[in-house]
Amino acid sequence: MTSSGDNPSVRARARAKVNLALEIIRKRSDGYHELETIFQSVNLYDELELEFNDSGRILLTCSDPGVPTGRDNLCYLAVEKMRRLSGRDDLGA
């Protein structure tokens, strides 16, 4: 854990992979799909930083303007789920 200004933060790399085979087994009740897949990791990654703050907001930024930064972004949804599971409202991104 590092500190960005006065707020602690966590930095991580989200490594990429290439699907060599992909089969959709079924659609789940939450809208996602059960999958069977074979994949290979590659030497590409996104750098992520999660900053903890007291604002109560989730703010997602990206250097690529084509990447969504709202509720349609999986990182945003992951922070919401972390908040629900942890009971903490100060998890922001």
N, C-alpha and C positions, 0 to 999 in steps of 0.2 A: 504494500500500500504506500502510495506517495501522497504528497500534498500539493494542491494547485491553489495558490493563494492561502486563504484560511480554511479551505475545505479539503478533507481527505479524499483521495481518488485512487482508483485501481485502473491500471493499463494492462491490456492483453492483446494478443494476436489471434484473430479468427482465421485459421488456416483454410485454404481452398482445397477442393477435391473434385475429381472428375468421375462421374458415374459411368461405369463400364457396362452395367446391366441394371435395369430398374423395372420392377413389376409392382403395380398397384394392386394390393390385396383387397381392400375394402375402404369405403368412406366411413369415418367415425362420426359420432353424433356431434362432436365439436367442430365439424367442418374440415378437419385435417384427414389425411389418408394413412392407413397402415401400408408400409412398403417392405419389399424385400429388395435389397440392392447389393451390388458389388462396386466398391469404389477404390480409387487410387488417390493418395494425397499428392499434391504438387507443391512446388516451392513459391506459392503466392499466398498473400494474406492481407486482411484488412487490419488496421490498428484501431482498437477500441479503447475509450477511456470513460469510466463511470465515476462521476463526481457526486459525493454526498453533500446535500445542502438542506437548509431549513425552509426553502421557498414553497414546497409542496407542488412544484411544477416539474414536468418532464420536458426537458429541452434537448432535442436531438439535432445535431448539426453534421453536415457531410460536405467534403470538398467537391463532390460530384453533384451538380444540380439535378441530375436525372434520378437520384435516389430519394425516395419519399422520406420525410422526417416526422410524419405524424403516426396515427394509429395503424396505418397500413404498413409500417416498418416492423419487422420481427424483433429488432432490438427494443423498440418502444414497448411492444407487447410483453417482452421478457421482463422489463423493468416493472410494468404494471403487475405482472404475476409475482415477482419478487416482493413487491410491496404487500400484496395480499397474503402471501405465505409467511412473511416475516412480521407483519403487523406494523411495519415502519413506513411512515409517509415521507421520510426525509431521503429516500433513495431517488436520485435524479440522474439523468444522463444527458 
